[in-house]
Amino acid sequence: MEKITILIADDHKLIRETWTYILNSDERFEVVAECGDAEQAVEFAKELTPDIVLMDINMAPFNGFEATEKIRKASPESKVIGVSMHSQPAYAKKMLQVGARGYVTKNSSKEEMFNAITEVFRGNKYVCDEIKTIISDQLLDDNQDTPSINSLTEREMQIIHHIREGHSSKEIATQLDISLKTVEVHRHNILKKLKLKNSASLVNFINSSAGYV
């Protein structure tokens, strides 16, 4: 049986080595390359045309969303599966919008990763159980007025992550290469969407939602 060839792109060496070992231990799969750099991932995809690319979202010098778009152009035959620590449906939706065929979180089991790879290889889309459960819970929530992190844009989520790290608006502006005014506008919109009164309540909300933000 011809093996499913896989490229692993993740910025953590231990994760890359672990996935490589686990996947190569299964006769269905063959990891043909692994890298921790988004630019290199695009080059590997173009050169090797792997069947599957496991793409982490948090990459450099550009993120996994942009890397996925570039890979889809450089190697149209390769199918991308987004892999992330983020369990927010908004991230999965964004990855699928830019051309990925699947999305799994780093909480997913080995078996689920195998399922994702085989399903996507067959031409199907795959979203992990953790994301589907969160979506189901949201749909079944009778209180439609409950503020939801999923109402935030990708940029607003980035702002929240920086706030959680204790960064000031000026520091956030510098790190995201945007103006201080733009950061303040985003903070205002976040407060409005989450129905919070001020920055202190936002910090409390972020801390209480640590597992979801």
C-alpha positions as CSV (number, residue, x, y, z in Angstrom):
1,M,0.0,0.0,0.0
2,E,1.3,3.4,-0.9
3,K,1.9,5.5,2.1
4,I,0.4,9.0,2.8
5,T,3.3,11.4,2.7
6,I,3.2,14.1,5.4
7,L,5.0,17.4,6.0
8,I,5.0,18.7,9.7
9,A,5.3,22.4,10.3
10,D,5.4,23.4,13.9
11,D,7.6,25.9,15.8
12,H,8.3,23.4,18.7
13,K,11.1,20.9,17.9
14,L,9.8,18.4,20.5
15,I,6.3,18.4,19.0
16,R,7.8,17.9,15.5
17,E,9.9,15.0,16.6
18,T,7.1,13.4,18.6
19,W,4.6,13.6,15.7
20,T,7.3,12.3,13.3
21,Y,7.9,9.3,15.5
22,I,4.2,8.5,16.1
23,L,3.3,8.9,12.4
24,N,6.2,6.9,11.1
25,S,5.3,4.1,13.5
26,D,2.1,3.6,11.5
27,E,2.5,1.8,8.2
28,R,0.0,4.1,6.5
29,F,2.1,7.2,6.9
30,E,5.5,8.6,6.0
31,V,6.8,11.9,7.3
32,V,8.9,13.3,4.4
33,A,10.0,16.5,6.1
34,E,9.5,18.6,9.2
35,C,10.3,22.3,9.9
36,G,9.7,25.1,12.4
37,D,9.7,27.9,9.9
38,A,6.6,28.9,7.8
39,E,8.8,30.0,4.9
40,Q,10.6,26.7,4.8
41,A,7.2,24.9,5.0
42,V,6.1,26.6,1.8
43,E,9.4,25.6,0.1
44,F,9.2,22.0,1.3
45,A,5.6,21.8,0.1
46,K,6.6,23.1,-3.3
47,E,9.6,20.8,-3.6
48,L,8.1,17.6,-2.1
49,T,4.4,18.0,-2.8
50,P,3.4,15.9,0.3
51,D,-0.1,14.5,0.4
52,I,-0.8,16.2,3.8
53,V,0.7,19.3,5.6
54,L,0.2,19.5,9.3
55,M,0.3,23.3,9.8
56,D,0.6,24.9,13.2
57,I,-1.1,28.3,13.4
58,N,1.6,30.0,15.5
59,M,4.4,30.2,13.0
60,A,7.1,32.7,12.0
61,P,8.0,34.7,10.0
62,F,4.3,34.6,9.0
63,N,1.4,32.7,10.7
64,G,-0.2,29.4,9.7
65,F,-3.1,31.1,7.9
66,E,-0.8,32.9,5.5
67,A,1.4,29.8,5.2
68,T,-1.7,27.8,4.2
69,E,-2.6,30.2,1.5
70,K,0.9,30.1,0.1
71,I,1.1,26.3,0.2
72,R,-2.2,26.0,-1.6
73,K,-0.7,28.1,-4.4
74,A,2.7,26.5,-4.4
75,S,1.5,22.9,-4.1
76,P,-2.2,22.6,-5.0
77,E,-2.2,18.8,-4.6
78,S,-1.1,19.0,-0.9
79,K,-4.0,19.2,1.6
80,V,-3.4,21.2,4.8
81,I,-4.7,20.3,8.2
82,G,-4.5,23.2,10.7
83,V,-3.1,22.2,14.1
84,S,-3.3,24.5,17.1
85,M,-3.6,24.9,20.9
86,H,-6.6,27.1,20.2
87,S,-10.0,25.5,20.7
88,Q,-12.0,28.4,19.4
89,P,-14.2,27.6,16.4
90,A,-13.2,31.0,14.9
91,Y,-9.7,29.7,14.4
92,A,-10.9,26.5,12.7
93,K,-13.3,28.6,10.5
94,K,-10.4,30.9,9.5
95,M,-8.1,28.0,8.5
96,L,-10.8,26.4,6.4
97,Q,-11.5,29.7,4.7
98,V,-7.9,30.1,3.7
99,G,-7.8,26.7,2.1
100,A,-7.2,24.1,4.8
101,R,-9.2,20.8,4.7
102,G,-9.1,20.0,8.3
103,Y,-8.5,21.4,11.9
104,V,-7.4,19.6,15.0
105,T,-6.4,20.9,18.4
106,K,-3.3,19.8,20.3
107,N,-5.7,18.2,22.8
108,S,-6.7,15.7,20.1
109,S,-5.7,12.1,20.6
110,K,-3.3,10.2,18.3
111,E,-6.3,8.3,16.9
112,E,-8.1,11.5,16.0
113,M,-5.0,12.8,14.3
114,F,-4.9,9.6,12.3
115,N,-8.6,10.0,11.4
116,A,-8.1,13.6,10.3
117,I,-5.2,12.6,8.0
118,T,-7.0,9.7,6.4
119,E,-10.3,11.6,6.0
120,V,-8.6,14.6,4.4
121,F,-6.4,12.4,2.2
122,R,-9.7,10.9,0.9
123,G,-10.9,14.3,-0.1
124,N,-13.2,15.0,2.9
125,K,-13.0,17.8,5.4
126,Y,-12.3,17.1,9.1
127,V,-12.9,19.2,12.2
128,C,-11.9,17.6,15.6
129,D,-14.5,16.6,18.2
130,E,-13.4,19.3,20.6
131,I,-14.3,22.0,18.2
132,K,-17.6,20.3,17.2
133,T,-18.6,20.0,20.9
134,I,-18.0,23.7,21.5
135,I,-20.1,24.6,18.5
136,S,-22.9,22.3,19.6
137,D,-22.8,23.7,23.1
138,Q,-23.1,27.2,21.7
139,L,-26.1,26.2,19.5
140,L,-27.8,24.6,22.5
141,D,-27.3,27.6,24.8
142,D,-30.7,29.1,25.4
143,N,-29.2,32.4,26.6
144,Q,-28.4,34.1,23.3
145,D,-27.2,37.2,25.0
146,T,-24.2,35.5,26.7
147,P,-21.0,37.2,25.5
148,S,-18.9,34.9,23.4
149,I,-15.2,34.9,22.6
150,N,-16.2,33.6,19.2
151,S,-17.7,36.9,18.2
152,L,-14.2,38.4,18.1
153,T,-12.1,38.7,15.0
154,E,-8.7,37.2,14.6
155,R,-7.0,40.5,15.3
156,E,-9.1,41.0,18.4
157,M,-8.1,37.6,19.6
158,Q,-4.5,38.6,19.2
159,I,-5.1,41.7,21.2
160,I,-6.6,39.6,24.0
161,H,-3.7,37.3,24.1
162,H,-1.3,40.2,24.5
163,I,-3.5,41.7,27.2
164,R,-3.4,38.4,29.0
165,E,0.4,38.5,28.9
166,G,0.3,41.9,30.6
167,H,1.3,44.0,27.6
168,S,0.3,47.6,27.5
169,S,-1.5,49.1,24.5
170,K,1.8,50.7,23.3
171,E,3.6,47.3,23.6
172,I,0.8,45.6,21.7
173,A,1.0,48.2,18.9
174,T,4.7,47.7,18.6
175,Q,4.5,43.9,18.5
176,L,1.6,43.8,16.0
177,D,3.0,46.7,14.0
178,I,-0.1,48.8,14.2
179,S,-0.9,52.2,15.5
180,L,-1.7,52.9,19.2
181,K,-5.0,54.3,18.1
182,T,-5.9,51.1,16.2
183,V,-5.1,49.1,19.4
184,E,-7.4,51.3,21.4
185,V,-10.2,50.9,18.8
186,H,-9.8,47.2,19.0
187,R,-9.9,47.3,22.8
188,H,-13.1,49.3,22.7
189,N,-14.7,46.9,20.2
190,I,-13.7,43.9,22.4
191,L,-15.4,45.5,25.4
192,K,-18.5,46.2,23.4
193,K,-18.8,42.7,22.0
194,L,-18.1,41.0,25.4
195,K,-20.5,43.5,27.1
196,L,-17.8,44.6,29.6
197,K,-17.5,48.1,31.1
198,N,-13.8,48.7,31.4
199,S,-10.3,47.3,31.0
200,A,-10.3,45.9,34.6
201,S,-13.4,43.8,33.8
202,L,-11.8,42.7,30.5
203,V,-8.7,41.4,32.4
204,N,-11.0,39.6,34.9
205,F,-12.9,38.1,32.0
206,I,-9.7,36.9,30.3
207,N,-8.3,35.4,33.5
208,S,-11.6,33.6,34.2
209,S,-11.6,32.2,30.6
210,A,-7.9,31.2,30.6
211,G,-8.7,27.8,29.1
212,Y,-10.6,29.2,26.2
213,V,-8.7,32.4,25.3
